[in-house]
Amino acid sequence: MQPQPHGSDRRFRSVLYHVVPMLLFSATTAGVLVWHIMFGAGPIGLLVFLASGFLAVAFAVLAVVEWLRFQGGQ
């Protein structure tokens, strides 16, 4: 029988699982936006910008929902 993970370990894994992808997609969105401003990246860059922005918002909403669910379970 495996020991149950400590609450802080569970919280840390939740942060890694939900916040890190949000930060990565946010950084991608910001990078593509700067690339557009500096070089005029074109339609492919615009699609990457919109997709990464959408995913950053989706992961942010998912992180908030999971955090609220985690708080409600205590």
Beta strands, then each sheet from edge to edge (+ up, - down):
end
